[in-house]
Amino acid sequence: MAPRSYGTLLAEQVADALSAGRSLVPYHRDYCGLGLACVGGTYVYAEIWDGQLQGLNTQDERPAFALHFPTRTEFVQWLSQQSDATLSRRELADSFYWDNQTITRQRLRQFVAAE
């Protein structure tokens, strides 16, 4: 069975929250997983280290991962097609990142419900 994508409605709700100045960026020491923000009108999906989006370092000495979407339309289109499986980071060689504080449907729903 193919994973169910988040869909346009949830993606639009997330984009609304981000464009209103909210961010999905957890804070604690070291690796904090993946987060979402809208910075200067650009939507960002990126690693978080020490509570900072697009972190300064990574566990395995590689550049921090980040995707930038210059428009709301591009961000919504991308997020609507994602799922817990596609954002699980299982494609990475280091199992430390697999499902480790990733973006999930549950996190997105909690984020938009907290408005």
C-alpha positions in Angstrom: 0.0 0.0 0.0 1.4 3.4 -1.0 1.8 6.0 1.8 -1.0 8.5 1.9 0.3 12.0 1.0 -0.5 15.0 3.3 -2.7 16.6 0.7 -3.5 20.1 -0.3 -5.7 21.1 2.6 -3.1 20.3 5.3 -0.3 21.8 3.2 -2.3 25.1 2.8 -3.0 25.2 6.6 0.8 24.7 7.3 1.6 27.5 4.7 -0.9 29.8 6.4 0.7 29.3 9.8 4.2 29.7 8.4 3.3 32.9 6.5 1.7 34.3 9.7 5.2 34.1 11.3 4.9 30.8 13.1 7.6 28.2 12.7 7.9 24.5 13.3 11.4 24.6 14.9 11.8 22.6 18.1 14.6 23.6 20.4 17.0 21.5 22.4 20.7 20.8 22.3 22.3 19.2 19.3 20.2 17.6 16.6 16.6 18.7 16.7 15.3 17.0 13.6 13.6 18.7 10.6 11.6 21.9 10.7 9.6 24.4 8.7 9.6 28.2 8.5 8.9 31.1 6.2 11.9 33.4 6.2 11.6 36.6 4.1 8.8 35.1 2.0 10.8 31.9 1.3 9.5 28.7 2.7 12.2 26.5 4.2 12.3 22.8 5.1 15.6 22.1 6.9 17.6 20.4 9.6 17.6 22.0 13.0 20.7 21.9 15.2 20.6 23.5 18.7 17.2 25.1 17.8 18.6 26.8 14.7 17.0 26.2 11.3 19.6 25.2 8.7 22.1 24.2 11.4 25.7 24.9 11.7 27.0 21.4 11.9 25.9 17.8 11.5 26.8 14.5 13.1 28.6 13.3 10.0 30.5 16.4 8.8 28.3 17.1 5.8 26.4 20.3 5.0 23.1 20.7 6.7 20.1 19.6 4.6 17.7 22.4 3.5 15.1 22.9 0.8 14.0 26.4 -0.2 10.7 27.2 -1.9 10.6 30.8 -3.2 6.8 30.8 -3.5 3.9 29.6 -1.4 2.5 27.7 -4.4 5.8 25.7 -4.8 5.9 24.9 -1.1 2.2 23.8 -1.0 2.7 21.7 -4.1 5.7 20.0 -2.6 4.3 19.5 0.9 1.0 18.2 -0.3 2.8 15.4 -2.2 4.8 14.3 0.9 4.0 11.7 3.5 5.5 10.3 6.7 7.4 7.8 4.6 8.8 10.3 2.1 10.1 12.5 4.9 11.4 9.7 7.1 15.0 10.2 5.9 15.4 6.5 5.4 17.3 7.3 2.2 20.3 8.4 4.3 23.1 5.9 5.0 23.3 6.9 8.7 20.4 5.3 10.6 20.7 8.0 13.2 18.5 10.2 11.0 15.9 7.6 10.2 12.5 8.8 11.6 14.5 10.9 14.1 12.3 14.0 14.8 11.1 14.1 11.2 8.1 16.0 9.9 5.0 13.8 10.3 1.3 14.2 9.7 0.8 14.2 13.5 3.4 17.0 14.0 1.8 19.0 11.1 -1.7 18.6 12.5 -0.5 19.7 16.0 1.2 22.7 14.5 -1.8 24.0 12.7 -4.1 23.2 15.6 -2.0 25.4 17.9 -2.9 28.6 16.1 
